[in-house]
Amino acid sequence: MDFKYWEDVCEGEKLPVLRFPITLKTLVLGVCGTRDLMPYHHNPGYSKSIGNRDMFVNTMFEQALFGRFVTDWCGPESDFRETSLQMLGQLVPGDVALVKGSVKRKFREGDECRVEVGLEASNELGVAARASATLVMPSRDSGAVRPSLELKKPELEVDPQIPDFARERLGKVSPLMRGGYPVSEVQIMYWCDMVEDGNPLYIDAEYARKSRHGGVIAPPMALITWSMGRAGHSGVDANAPDVDCLERKPWPPRTGDGAGRSAMFTPPGATDTIATVSVQAYGRPLRPGDRVSSTVELLDCSPLKRTRLGLGYFQKNLNTYYNQRDEIVGTNMFTLLRYGVPEN
């Protein structure tokens, strides 16, 4: 597969446009690819009942689509260091996602040759998502990209208007939560099938074995997927995860492994959640056989705000992801709209 050198990239360069139809099968593949069983991503009746146009693709799908779009342009010899995603609308069956991007910045940081790409995906209603990706690219002068082996937690300034109930939770880290399933080549291929990503580092074992990685690696944007719990535990209500059969209990029966998830902070009165912004940083690549665990902590919370979905709080969490050797493999600063707060 061809790849670009850093020296051949120009600021302002436009990436080839990608046209990606969103169909019912797209949403099914989204569930397969990300293991996200939250009902607004596969259940149209439920999704519409809480104010959405239809069931819609999730955060990980959009990250995967943007990741595929960028590596289609730069090739497999560049590494992602950081991505951001701002969700402005929703992509639902019947939409056609038009993905565009351009090179915003070309720079050196330490001994790395980096490029920042600005991205957006739109449908007939307008821009549905904006994103950015910071890449390290191979250089004719500096050689091949070296994997990032160390990663530190990011820091964030707290909103001076943070509610007292949220301020009390700052600095409290959840217990370590183990993902429901190990990293596997099968799941990586489902992820690639979802957005038609042909990166050979993910799907071609022979190519990957001969590469600088020495074997297949997982798409870096799939961090959240590896931390997802068991399928029978995923739902709006942890005690009744199937919205179409509320008497169905989680399966297998919950053990202490889910304690951290149930301890996640929820603002008072909030009943529903929708993701709005995700900022990820990537460290050591994940490989088949790795087992990911994560912690979550509250970084910030807005005062109560009125949104198109009603009253709610914008909550910022930090998810930190570890492999089985307790090495930080990635972080995700996640801004969530926690809504459904009753009117007074």
Contacts in CASP RR format, 6 or more apart in sequence:
PFRMAT RR
TARGET T0000
AUTHOR 0000-0000-0000
METHOD contacts of the structure
MODEL  1
MDFKYWEDVCEGEKLPVLRFPITLKTLVLGVCGTRDLMPYHHNPGYSKSI
GNRDMFVNTMFEQALFGRFVTDWCGPESDFRETSLQMLGQLVPGDVALVK
GSVKRKFREGDECRVEVGLEASNELGVAARASATLVMPSRDSGAVRPSLE
LKKPELEVDPQIPDFARERLGKVSPLMRGGYPVSEVQIMYWCDMVEDGNP
LYIDAEYARKSRHGGVIAPPMALITWSMGRAGHSGVDANAPDVDCLERKP
WPPRTGDGAGRSAMFTPPGATDTIATVSVQAYGRPLRPGDRVSSTVELLD
CSPLKRTRLGLGYFQKNLNTYYNQRDEIVGTNMFTLLRYGVPEN
1 75 0 8 1.000
1 76 0 8 1.000
1 199 0 8 1.000
1 200 0 8 1.000
1 207 0 8 1.000
2 75 0 8 1.000
3 74 0 8 1.000
3 75 0 8 1.000
3 76 0 8 1.000
3 77 0 8 1.000
3 78 0 8 1.000
3 138 0 8 1.000
4 73 0 8 1.000
4 74 0 8 1.000
4 75 0 8 1.000
4 78 0 8 1.000
4 137 0 8 1.000
5 137 0 8 1.000
5 138 0 8 1.000
5 139 0 8 1.000
5 140 0 8 1.000
6 106 0 8 1.000
6 113 0 8 1.000
6 115 0 8 1.000
6 137 0 8 1.000
6 138 0 8 1.000
6 139 0 8 1.000
6 142 0 8 1.000
7 139 0 8 1.000
7 140 0 8 1.000
7 141 0 8 1.000
9 103 0 8 1.000
9 106 0 8 1.000
9 115 0 8 1.000
9 137 0 8 1.000
10 103 0 8 1.000
10 106 0 8 1.000
11 103 0 8 1.000
11 104 0 8 1.000
11 105 0 8 1.000
11 106 0 8 1.000
12 102 0 8 1.000
12 103 0 8 1.000
12 104 0 8 1.000
13 102 0 8 1.000
13 103 0 8 1.000
14 100 0 8 1.000
14 101 0 8 1.000
14 102 0 8 1.000
15 69 0 8 1.000
15 70 0 8 1.000
15 73 0 8 1.000
15 100 0 8 1.000
15 101 0 8 1.000
15 102 0 8 1.000
15 103 0 8 1.000
15 117 0 8 1.000
16 72 0 8 1.000
16 73 0 8 1.000
17 98 0 8 1.000
17 99 0 8 1.000
17 100 0 8 1.000
18 65 0 8 1.000
18 68 0 8 1.000
18 69 0 8 1.000
18 72 0 8 1.000
18 97 0 8 1.000
18 98 0 8 1.000
18 99 0 8 1.000
19 96 0 8 1.000
19 97 0 8 1.000
19 98 0 8 1.000
19 99 0 8 1.000
20 65 0 8 1.000
20 96 0 8 1.000
20 97 0 8 1.000
20 98 0 8 1.000
20 99 0 8 1.000
20 195 0 8 1.000
20 196 0 8 1.000
21 94 0 8 1.000
21 95 0 8 1.000
21 96 0 8 1.000
21 97 0 8 1.000
22 57 0 8 1.000
22 91 0 8 1.000
22 92 0 8 1.000
22 93 0 8 1.000
22 94 0 8 1.000
22 95 0 8 1.000
22 96 0 8 1.000
22 97 0 8 1.000
22 123 0 8 1.000
23 93 0 8 1.000
23 94 0 8 1.000
24 93 0 8 1.000
26 57 0 8 1.000
26 93 0 8 1.000
26 194 0 8 1.000
27 41 0 8 1.000
27 42 0 8 1.000
27 55 0 8 1.000
27 56 0 8 1.000
27 57 0 8 1.000
27 93 0 8 1.000
28 42 0 8 1.000
29 190 0 8 1.000
29 193 0 8 1.000
29 194 0 8 1.000
30 36 0 8 1.000
30 41 0 8 1.000
30 57 0 8 1.000
30 58 0 8 1.000
30 60 0 8 1.000
30 61 0 8 1.000
30 194 0 8 1.000
31 37 0 8 1.000
31 41 0 8 1.000
31 42 0 8 1.000
32 190 0 8 1.000
32 193 0 8 1.000
32 194 0 8 1.000
33 60 0 8 1.000
33 187 0 8 1.000
33 190 0 8 1.000
33 191 0 8 1.000
33 193 0 8 1.000
33 194 0 8 1.000
33 225 0 8 1.000
34 58 0 8 1.000
34 60 0 8 1.000
34 61 0 8 1.000
34 64 0 8 1.000
34 191 0 8 1.000
34 194 0 8 1.000
34 222 0 8 1.000
34 224 0 8 1.000
34 225 0 8 1.000
34 228 0 8 1.000
35 181 0 8 1.000
35 187 0 8 1.000
35 225 0 8 1.000
35 228 0 8 1.000
35 229 0 8 1.000
35 231 0 8 1.000
35 234 0 8 1.000
36 58 0 8 1.000
36 60 0 8 1.000
36 224 0 8 1.000
36 225 0 8 1.000
36 228 0 8 1.000
36 234 0 8 1.000
37 231 0 8 1.000
37 232 0 8 1.000
37 234 0 8 1.000
37 235 0 8 1.000
37 241 0 8 1.000
38 58 0 8 1.000
38 234 0 8 1.000
38 235 0 8 1.000
38 236 0 8 1.000
39 46 0 8 1.000
39 47 0 8 1.000
39 235 0 8 1.000
39 236 0 8 1.000
39 243 0 8 1.000
40 46 0 8 1.000
40 47 0 8 1.000
40 50 0 8 1.000
40 52 0 8 1.000
40 55 0 8 1.000
40 56 0 8 1.000
40 274 0 8 1.000
41 47 0 8 1.000
41 55 0 8 1.000
41 56 0 8 1.000
41 57 0 8 1.000
41 58 0 8 1.000
42 55 0 8 1.000
43 55 0 8 1.000
43 243 0 8 1.000
43 244 0 8 1.000
44 54 0 8 1.000
44 55 0 8 1.000
45 55 0 8 1.000
46 243 0 8 1.000
46 244 0 8 1.000
47 54 0 8 1.000
47 55 0 8 1.000
47 56 0 8 1.000
48 54 0 8 1.000
50 272 0 8 1.000
50 309 0 8 1.000
51 309 0 8 1.000
52 90 0 8 1.000
52 92 0 8 1.000
53 90 0 8 1.000
53 92 0 8 1.000
54 90 0 8 1.000
54 92 0 8 1.000
54 93 0 8 1.000
55 92 0 8 1.000
55 93 0 8 1.000
56 90 0 8 1.000
56 91 0 8 1.000
56 92 0 8 1.000
57 90 0 8 1.000
57 91 0 8 1.000
57 92 0 8 1.000
58 275 0 8 1.000
59 85 0 8 1.000
59 87 0 8 1.000
59 224 0 8 1.000
59 275 0 8 1.000
59 278 0 8 1.000
60 221 0 8 1.000
60 222 0 8 1.000
60 224 0 8 1.000
60 225 0 8 1.000
61 91 0 8 1.000
61 194 0 8 1.000
61 195 0 8 1.000
62 85 0 8 1.000
62 87 0 8 1.000
62 91 0 8 1.000
62 121 0 8 1.000
62 129 0 8 1.000
62 131 0 8 1.000
63 83 0 8 1.000
63 85 0 8 1.000
63 131 0 8 1.000
63 221 0 8 1.000
63 278 0 8 1.000
63 280 0 8 1.000
64 191 0 8 1.000
64 194 0 8 1.000
64 195 0 8 1.000
64 197 0 8 1.000
64 219 0 8 1.000
64 221 0 8 1.000
64 222 0 8 1.000
65 97 0 8 1.000
65 99 0 8 1.000
65 121 0 8 1.000
65 195 0 8 1.000
66 83 0 8 1.000
66 85 0 8 1.000
66 99 0 8 1.000
66 119 0 8 1.000
66 121 0 8 1.000
66 129 0 8 1.000
66 131 0 8 1.000
66 133 0 8 1.000
66 221 0 8 1.000
67 80 0 8 1.000
67 83 0 8 1.000
67 133 0 8 1.000
67 195 0 8 1.000
67 197 0 8 1.000
67 219 0 8 1.000
67 221 0 8 1.000
68 192 0 8 1.000
68 195 0 8 1.000
68 196 0 8 1.000
68 197 0 8 1.000
68 198 0 8 1.000
68 199 0 8 1.000
69 99 0 8 1.000
69 101 0 8 1.000
69 119 0 8 1.000
70 80 0 8 1.000
70 117 0 8 1.000
70 119 0 8 1.000
70 133 0 8 1.000
70 135 0 8 1.000
71 78 0 8 1.000
71 197 0 8 1.000
71 199 0 8 1.000
74 115 0 8 1.000
74 135 0 8 1.000
74 137 0 8 1.000
75 199 0 8 1.000
76 199 0 8 1.000
76 200 0 8 1.000
76 201 0 8 1.000
76 211 0 8 1.000
77 137 0 8 1.000
77 138 0 8 1.000
77 144 0 8 1.000
77 145 0 8 1.000
77 212 0 8 1.000
78 115 0 8 1.000
78 135 0 8 1.000
78 136 0 8 1.000
78 137 0 8 1.000
78 138 0 8 1.000
78 145 0 8 1.000
79 135 0 8 1.000
79 136 0 8 1.000
79 145 0 8 1.000
79 147 0 8 1.000
79 148 0 8 1.000
79 220 0 8 1.000
79 282 0 8 1.000
80 133 0 8 1.000
80 134 0 8 1.000
80 135 0 8 1.000
80 220 0 8 1.000
80 221 0 8 1.000
80 282 0 8 1.000
81 112 0 8 1.000
81 114 0 8 1.000
81 134 0 8 1.000
81 135 0 8 1.000
81 136 0 8 1.000
81 148 0 8 1.000
81 281 0 8 1.000
81 282 0 8 1.000
82 133 0 8 1.000
82 134 0 8 1.000
82 279 0 8 1.000
82 280 0 8 1.000
82 281 0 8 1.000
82 282 0 8 1.000
83 131 0 8 1.000
83 132 0 8 1.000
83 133 0 8 1.000
83 134 0 8 1.000
83 220 0 8 1.000
83 221 0 8 1.000
83 278 0 8 1.000
83 279 0 8 1.000
83 280 0 8 1.000
84 131 0 8 1.000
84 132 0 8 1.000
84 277 0 8 1.000
84 278 0 8 1.000
84 279 0 8 1.000
84 280 0 8 1.000
85 129 0 8 1.000
85 130 0 8 1.000
85 131 0 8 1.000
85 277 0 8 1.000
85 278 0 8 1.000
85 279 0 8 1.000
86 129 0 8 1.000
86 130 0 8 1.000
86 131 0 8 1.000
86 276 0 8 1.000
86 277 0 8 1.000
87 128 0 8 1.000
87 129 0 8 1.000
87 275 0 8 1.000
87 276 0 8 1.000
87 277 0 8 1.000
88 127 0 8 1.000
88 128 0 8 1.000
88 129 0 8 1.000
88 130 0 8 1.000
89 125 0 8 1.000
89 127 0 8 1.000
89 128 0 8 1.000
89 129 0 8 1.000
90 128 0 8 1.000
91 97 0 8 1.000
91 121 0 8 1.000
91 123 0 8 1.000
91 128 0 8 1.000
91 129 0 8 1.000
95 123 0 8 1.000
95 124 0 8 1.000
95 128 0 8 1.000
96 123 0 8 1.000
96 124 0 8 1.000
97 121 0 8 1.000
97 122 0 8 1.000
97 123 0 8 1.000
97 128 0 8 1.000
98 121 0 8 1.000
98 122 0 8 1.000
98 123 0 8 1.000
99 119 0 8 1.000
99 120 0 8 1.000
99 121 0 8 1.000
100 119 0 8 1.000
100 120 0 8 1.000
100 121 0 8 1.000
100 122 0 8 1.000
101 117 0 8 1.000
101 118 0 8 1.000
101 119 0 8 1.000
101 120 0 8 1.000
102 117 0 8 1.000
102 118 0 8 1.000
103 115 0 8 1.000
103 116 0 8 1.000
103 117 0 8 1.000
103 118 0 8 1.000
104 116 0 8 1.000
104 117 0 8 1.000
104 118 0 8 1.000
104 132 0 8 1.000
105 114 0 8 1.000
105 115 0 8 1.000
105 116 0 8 1.000
106 114 0 8 1.000
106 115 0 8 1.000
106 116 0 8 1.000
107 114 0 8 1.000
107 115 0 8 1.000
107 116 0 8 1.000
108 114 0 8 1.000
111 142 0 8 1.000
112 136 0 8 1.000
112 142 0 8 1.000
112 145 0 8 1.000
113 136 0 8 1.000
113 137 0 8 1.000
113 138 0 8 1.000
113 139 0 8 1.000
113 142 0 8 1.000
114 134 0 8 1.000
114 135 0 8 1.000
114 136 0 8 1.000
114 137 0 8 1.000
115 134 0 8 1.000
115 135 0 8 1.000
115 137 0 8 1.000
116 132 0 8 1.000
116 133 0 8 1.000
116 134 0 8 1.000
116 135 0 8 1.000
117 132 0 8 1.000
117 133 0 8 1.000
117 134 0 8 1.000
117 135 0 8 1.000
118 130 0 8 1.000
118 131 0 8 1.000
118 132 0 8 1.000
118 133 0 8 1.000
119 130 0 8 1.000
119 131 0 8 1.000
119 132 0 8 1.000
119 133 0 8 1.000
120 127 0 8 1.000
120 129 0 8 1.000
120 130 0 8 1.000
120 131 0 8 1.000
121 127 0 8 1.000
121 128 0 8 1.000
121 129 0 8 1.000
121 131 0 8 1.000
122 128 0 8 1.000
136 145 0 8 1.000
137 145 0 8 1.000
138 144 0 8 1.000
138 145 0 8 1.000
144 212 0 8 1.000
145 212 0 8 1.000
146 212 0 8 1.000
147 212 0 8 1.000
147 213 0 8 1.000
147 283 0 8 1.000
147 284 0 8 1.000
147 285 0 8 1.000
148 282 0 8 1.000
148 283 0 8 1.000
148 284 0 8 1.000
149 283 0 8 1.000
149 284 0 8 1.000
150 283 0 8 1.000
150 328 0 8 1.000
151 281 0 8 1.000
151 282 0 8 1.000
151 283 0 8 1.000
151 284 0 8 1.000
151 328 0 8 1.000
151 329 0 8 1.000
151 330 0 8 1.000
151 331 0 8 1.000
152 328 0 8 1.000
153 318 0 8 1.000
153 320 0 8 1.000
153 328 0 8 1.000
153 331 0 8 1.000
154 279 0 8 1.000
154 281 0 8 1.000
154 318 0 8 1.000
154 331 0 8 1.000
154 333 0 8 1.000
156 299 0 8 1.000
156 300 0 8 1.000
156 316 0 8 1.000
156 318 0 8 1.000
156 333 0 8 1.000
158 167 0 8 1.000
158 170 0 8 1.000
158 299 0 8 1.000
158 300 0 8 1.000
159 300 0 8 1.000
159 301 0 8 1.000
159 302 0 8 1.000
159 303 0 8 1.000
161 302 0 8 1.000
161 303 0 8 1.000
162 170 0 8 1.000
162 300 0 8 1.000
162 301 0 8 1.000
162 302 0 8 1.000
162 303 0 8 1.000
163 267 0 8 1.000
163 301 0 8 1.000
163 303 0 8 1.000
163 304 0 8 1.000
163 313 0 8 1.000
165 267 0 8 1.000
165 268 0 8 1.000
166 265 0 8 1.000
166 267 0 8 1.000
166 298 0 8 1.000
166 300 0 8 1.000
166 301 0 8 1.000
166 313 0 8 1.000
166 315 0 8 1.000
169 265 0 8 1.000
169 298 0 8 1.000
170 298 0 8 1.000
170 299 0 8 1.000
171 297 0 8 1.000
171 298 0 8 1.000
172 297 0 8 1.000
172 298 0 8 1.000
173 295 0 8 1.000
173 296 0 8 1.000
173 297 0 8 1.000
174 260 0 8 1.000
174 261 0 8 1.000
174 263 0 8 1.000
174 264 0 8 1.000
174 295 0 8 1.000
174 296 0 8 1.000
174 297 0 8 1.000
175 259 0 8 1.000
175 260 0 8 1.000
175 263 0 8 1.000
175 295 0 8 1.000
176 293 0 8 1.000
176 294 0 8 1.000
176 295 0 8 1.000
176 322 0 8 1.000
177 227 0 8 1.000
177 257 0 8 1.000
177 258 0 8 1.000
177 260 0 8 1.000
177 261 0 8 1.000
177 293 0 8 1.000
177 294 0 8 1.000
177 295 0 8 1.000
177 296 0 8 1.000
178 257 0 8 1.000
178 291 0 8 1.000
178 292 0 8 1.000
178 293 0 8 1.000
179 226 0 8 1.000
179 227 0 8 1.000
179 228 0 8 1.000
179 229 0 8 1.000
179 291 0 8 1.000
179 292 0 8 1.000
179 293 0 8 1.000
179 294 0 8 1.000
180 228 0 8 1.000
180 229 0 8 1.000
180 230 0 8 1.000
181 187 0 8 1.000
181 226 0 8 1.000
181 228 0 8 1.000
181 229 0 8 1.000
181 230 0 8 1.000
182 288 0 8 1.000
182 289 0 8 1.000
182 290 0 8 1.000
182 291 0 8 1.000
183 218 0 8 1.000
183 226 0 8 1.000
183 286 0 8 1.000
183 287 0 8 1.000
183 288 0 8 1.000
183 289 0 8 1.000
183 290 0 8 1.000
183 291 0 8 1.000
183 292 0 8 1.000
184 288 0 8 1.000
184 289 0 8 1.000
185 205 0 8 1.000
185 216 0 8 1.000
185 288 0 8 1.000
187 225 0 8 1.000
188 202 0 8 1.000
188 203 0 8 1.000
188 216 0 8 1.000
188 218 0 8 1.000
188 219 0 8 1.000
188 222 0 8 1.000
188 288 0 8 1.000
189 202 0 8 1.000
189 203 0 8 1.000
191 197 0 8 1.000
191 202 0 8 1.000
191 218 0 8 1.000
191 219 0 8 1.000
191 222 0 8 1.000
191 225 0 8 1.000
192 198 0 8 1.000
192 199 0 8 1.000
192 202 0 8 1.000
192 203 0 8 1.000
192 219 0 8 1.000
197 203 0 8 1.000
197 219 0 8 1.000
199 219 0 8 1.000
200 207 0 8 1.000
200 208 0 8 1.000
200 211 0 8 1.000
201 207 0 8 1.000
201 208 0 8 1.000
201 211 0 8 1.000
201 213 0 8 1.000
201 215 0 8 1.000
201 216 0 8 1.000
201 217 0 8 1.000
202 208 0 8 1.000
202 216 0 8 1.000
202 217 0 8 1.000
202 218 0 8 1.000
202 219 0 8 1.000
203 216 0 8 1.000
204 216 0 8 1.000
205 215 0 8 1.000
205 216 0 8 1.000
208 214 0 8 1.000
208 215 0 8 1.000
208 216 0 8 1.000
208 217 0 8 1.000
209 215 0 8 1.000
213 285 0 8 1.000
215 287 0 8 1.000
216 287 0 8 1.000
216 288 0 8 1.000
217 285 0 8 1.000
217 286 0 8 1.000
217 287 0 8 1.000
218 226 0 8 1.000
218 285 0 8 1.000
218 286 0 8 1.000
218 287 0 8 1.000
218 288 0 8 1.000
218 290 0 8 1.000
220 280 0 8 1.000
220 282 0 8 1.000
220 283 0 8 1.000
220 285 0 8 1.000
220 286 0 8 1.000
221 280 0 8 1.000
222 286 0 8 1.000
223 280 0 8 1.000
223 282 0 8 1.000
223 292 0 8 1.000
223 319 0 8 1.000
223 321 0 8 1.000
223 329 0 8 1.000
223 330 0 8 1.000
223 332 0 8 1.000
224 319 0 8 1.000
224 332 0 8 1.000
226 286 0 8 1.000
226 290 0 8 1.000
226 292 0 8 1.000
226 321 0 8 1.000
227 292 0 8 1.000
227 293 0 8 1.000
227 294 0 8 1.000
227 319 0 8 1.000
227 321 0 8 1.000
228 234 0 8 1.000
229 261 0 8 1.000
230 250 0 8 1.000
230 251 0 8 1.000
230 252 0 8 1.000
232 241 0 8 1.000
232 242 0 8 1.000
232 250 0 8 1.000
232 251 0 8 1.000
233 241 0 8 1.000
233 250 0 8 1.000
233 251 0 8 1.000
233 254 0 8 1.000
233 258 0 8 1.000
233 261 0 8 1.000
234 241 0 8 1.000
235 241 0 8 1.000
235 242 0 8 1.000
235 243 0 8 1.000
236 243 0 8 1.000
236 272 0 8 1.000
237 243 0 8 1.000
237 246 0 8 1.000
238 250 0 8 1.000
238 254 0 8 1.000
238 261 0 8 1.000
238 262 0 8 1.000
239 249 0 8 1.000
239 250 0 8 1.000
240 246 0 8 1.000
240 247 0 8 1.000
240 248 0 8 1.000
240 249 0 8 1.000
241 248 0 8 1.000
241 250 0 8 1.000
242 248 0 8 1.000
260 296 0 8 1.000
264 296 0 8 1.000
264 317 0 8 1.000
265 298 0 8 1.000
265 315 0 8 1.000
265 317 0 8 1.000
266 338 0 8 1.000
267 301 0 8 1.000
267 312 0 8 1.000
267 313 0 8 1.000
267 315 0 8 1.000
267 338 0 8 1.000
267 341 0 8 1.000
268 341 0 8 1.000
269 340 0 8 1.000
269 341 0 8 1.000
269 342 0 8 1.000
270 312 0 8 1.000
270 313 0 8 1.000
270 338 0 8 1.000
270 339 0 8 1.000
270 340 0 8 1.000
270 341 0 8 1.000
271 339 0 8 1.000
271 340 0 8 1.000
271 341 0 8 1.000
272 309 0 8 1.000
272 338 0 8 1.000
272 339 0 8 1.000
272 340 0 8 1.000
273 336 0 8 1.000
273 337 0 8 1.000
273 338 0 8 1.000
273 339 0 8 1.000
274 309 0 8 1.000
274 336 0 8 1.000
274 337 0 8 1.000
274 339 0 8 1.000
275 334 0 8 1.000
275 335 0 8 1.000
275 336 0 8 1.000
275 337 0 8 1.000
276 314 0 8 1.000
276 335 0 8 1.000
276 336 0 8 1.000
276 337 0 8 1.000
277 333 0 8 1.000
277 334 0 8 1.000
277 335 0 8 1.000
278 332 0 8 1.000
278 333 0 8 1.000
278 334 0 8 1.000
278 335 0 8 1.000
279 332 0 8 1.000
279 333 0 8 1.000
280 330 0 8 1.000
280 331 0 8 1.000
280 332 0 8 1.000
280 333 0 8 1.000
281 330 0 8 1.000
281 331 0 8 1.000
282 329 0 8 1.000
282 330 0 8 1.000
283 328 0 8 1.000
283 329 0 8 1.000
283 330 0 8 1.000
284 323 0 8 1.000
284 327 0 8 1.000
284 329 0 8 1.000
285 329 0 8 1.000
286 292 0 8 1.000
286 323 0 8 1.000
286 329 0 8 1.000
290 323 0 8 1.000
290 324 0 8 1.000
290 329 0 8 1.000
291 323 0 8 1.000
291 324 0 8 1.000
292 321 0 8 1.000
292 322 0 8 1.000
292 323 0 8 1.000
292 329 0 8 1.000
293 321 0 8 1.000
293 322 0 8 1.000
293 324 0 8 1.000
294 319 0 8 1.000
294 320 0 8 1.000
294 321 0 8 1.000
294 322 0 8 1.000
295 319 0 8 1.000
295 320 0 8 1.000
295 322 0 8 1.000
296 317 0 8 1.000
296 318 0 8 1.000
296 319 0 8 1.000
296 320 0 8 1.000
297 317 0 8 1.000
297 318 0 8 1.000
297 320 0 8 1.000
298 315 0 8 1.000
298 316 0 8 1.000
298 317 0 8 1.000
299 316 0 8 1.000
299 317 0 8 1.000
299 318 0 8 1.000
299 333 0 8 1.000
300 315 0 8 1.000
300 316 0 8 1.000
301 313 0 8 1.000
301 314 0 8 1.000
301 315 0 8 1.000
301 316 0 8 1.000
302 313 0 8 1.000
302 314 0 8 1.000
302 315 0 8 1.000
303 313 0 8 1.000
304 311 0 8 1.000
304 312 0 8 1.000
304 313 0 8 1.000
304 341 0 8 1.000
305 311 0 8 1.000
305 312 0 8 1.000
305 313 0 8 1.000
305 314 0 8 1.000
306 312 0 8 1.000
307 337 0 8 1.000
307 339 0 8 1.000
309 337 0 8 1.000
309 339 0 8 1.000
309 340 0 8 1.000
310 339 0 8 1.000
310 340 0 8 1.000
310 341 0 8 1.000
311 339 0 8 1.000
311 340 0 8 1.000
311 341 0 8 1.000
311 342 0 8 1.000
311 343 0 8 1.000
312 337 0 8 1.000
312 338 0 8 1.000
312 339 0 8 1.000
312 340 0 8 1.000
312 341 0 8 1.000
313 337 0 8 1.000
313 338 0 8 1.000
313 339 0 8 1.000
313 341 0 8 1.000
314 335 0 8 1.000
314 336 0 8 1.000
314 337 0 8 1.000
314 338 0 8 1.000
315 335 0 8 1.000
315 336 0 8 1.000
315 337 0 8 1.000
315 338 0 8 1.000
316 333 0 8 1.000
316 334 0 8 1.000
316 335 0 8 1.000
316 336 0 8 1.000
317 333 0 8 1.000
317 334 0 8 1.000
317 336 0 8 1.000
318 331 0 8 1.000
318 332 0 8 1.000
318 333 0 8 1.000
318 334 0 8 1.000
319 331 0 8 1.000
319 332 0 8 1.000
319 334 0 8 1.000
320 328 0 8 1.000
320 330 0 8 1.000
320 331 0 8 1.000
321 328 0 8 1.000
321 329 0 8 1.000
321 330 0 8 1.000
321 331 0 8 1.000
321 332 0 8 1.000
322 328 0 8 1.000
322 329 0 8 1.000
323 329 0 8 1.000
END
